[in-house]
Amino acid sequence: MRTFAWWFAMGSLTTLAFLMVQGGVRDLVYGHHPSGSTPAYVSFLVTIFGGGMLAGCLALILNRLR
């Protein structure tokens, strides 16, 4: 569980860093909607959560293969 939590946090932070570089935080602050119906912050949080899940699950799989 510690492996998943560590890599989830690292994946989330990396995703947040990429969003900041691409201007996603500016879109969040100014309220630009990346898609028509969902608010900007929901899309932002789902993207960060998805990055964390991807990193955490890959870490578990690679740890299991080792």
Secondary structure, 3 states (H helix, E strand, C coil): CHHHHHHHHHHHHHHHHHHHHCCHHHHHHHCCCCCCCCCHHHHHHHHHHHHHHHHHHHHHHHHHHC
